[in-house]
Amino acid sequence: MIALVARKEITEMIRDGRFRWAAAATLFLLTGALALGWQHYREVAAQHDQVRQQTREAWLKQGEKNPHSAAHYGVYAFKPRLPLSLVDQGVDPYVGVASWLEAHKQNEFKFKPAQDATALARLG
């Protein structure tokens, strides 16, 4: 009985022109949002890779020194970007994506986009 009623309702929705227009508009907006998210994801991933390589080269080129002294020199560590972040960035704008690692100190993440935003944007 429930399947019969559901089938009838779906058939009526498909026949209705408003549903087709709404579905087309939703599909168009979803495709646009995914395309822009993918572009942003690629740009941020490229920036992370470039800075990660520069940081690694600076670490390797610091020369021979005591490991403890090298740890005091410090290095950046980046939070990896997950593929799902092209749809939702999660807490990255509020927590940050890069942390300065150095011996005997526990630093917070840096470069928080929400830190430079207005108070209204910080509320999400």
N, C-alpha and C positions, 0 to 999 in steps of 0.2 A: 504494500500500500504506500509506504513512504517513498519507495523507489519510483512508483508511478507518479506521485505528486511532484517529486523532484524533477523527473523527466519532463513533465508538463511545464513546470516553471522555467527550466532551462530553455526549452523550445520557444516559449513566449519571449524570453529575454533576447534570444538570438534574432528573432523576428523583429524586435523593436529597434528602430533606427537610432534611438538615443543611446542604447547600450553599445552599438557598433562604433558610434562616434566617441563615446567615452573610453571604450577599450582602445581605439586607435590613438587617441590623445595620450592616454596613460602609457601605451607602448612607446610612443614617440618621446615622451618625457623621460621614461626609464632608459631608453637607448641613449639619449643625450647625456643623462646623468652618469651612466656607465662610461661613456666615451670621455667625458671630462675627468672623471675619477681615474681612468686608466692613464690619461695624459699626465695628471698630477703625480700619480704613483711613479711613472717612469722618470719624471723630472727629479723627484725627491730621491729615488733610488740611484740615479746617476750622480747627484750631488753627494750622497753618502759614499758611493764607491770612490769618487774622486778624492774626497777628504780622507777616507780610510786609507787609500794608497799613499797620500802625502804624509799622513801620520805614521804609517808603517815605515816609509823611507826615512823620515826624521829619526825614528827609533833606531833603525839599523845603522844610520850614519853617525850616531853619537860617539862612536869610537869605543875603545876598550876602557871600561871602568868597573868599579865594584858594583855588583847587582843591587846592593842597597842604595848606593848613590844614584844609580840609574832609575830606581823606583821613585826617588825623590824628584827626578826630572819631570815625571808625569807623562801621561798619554791620554788622548781622547778615546772613549769607547762609545759606540753608537748602537742604539736599540735597532734590531733588525726590522725591516718593513715586511709585513705579512701581506700576501695577495688579497686578503679580505679587506685590507685597509683602503682599497680603491672604492669600496662602498661606504665604509664608515671608519673614520680615523680614530675612533675610540678616545682615549685619554691623552693621546700624544700632544695635542695643542695645550693641555693644561700641565702635563708632567714634564714634557720635553723629550728630546730624542738623543741628546749627547751628554755624556758625563765625563768630567775631568778626573782621571784616576791618578792619585799620588799616594805615596807612603804616609802612614800615620794620620790620614785625614779621610773623612767621609763627606764627599761633596754631593750637592744636589745636582739633578739634571739641569742643563743649561739650554738656552735658546728656545724658550717656551713662546710659541706664537700668541698665546692668550695673554702673556705678560705685556705685550705691546698693544693689545686691543683695548677698546673702550670697556667700561664697566658692564654695559649691556651685553656685549659680545661674550664676556667671561661667564655670563650666566647660561650660555648655551643657546 
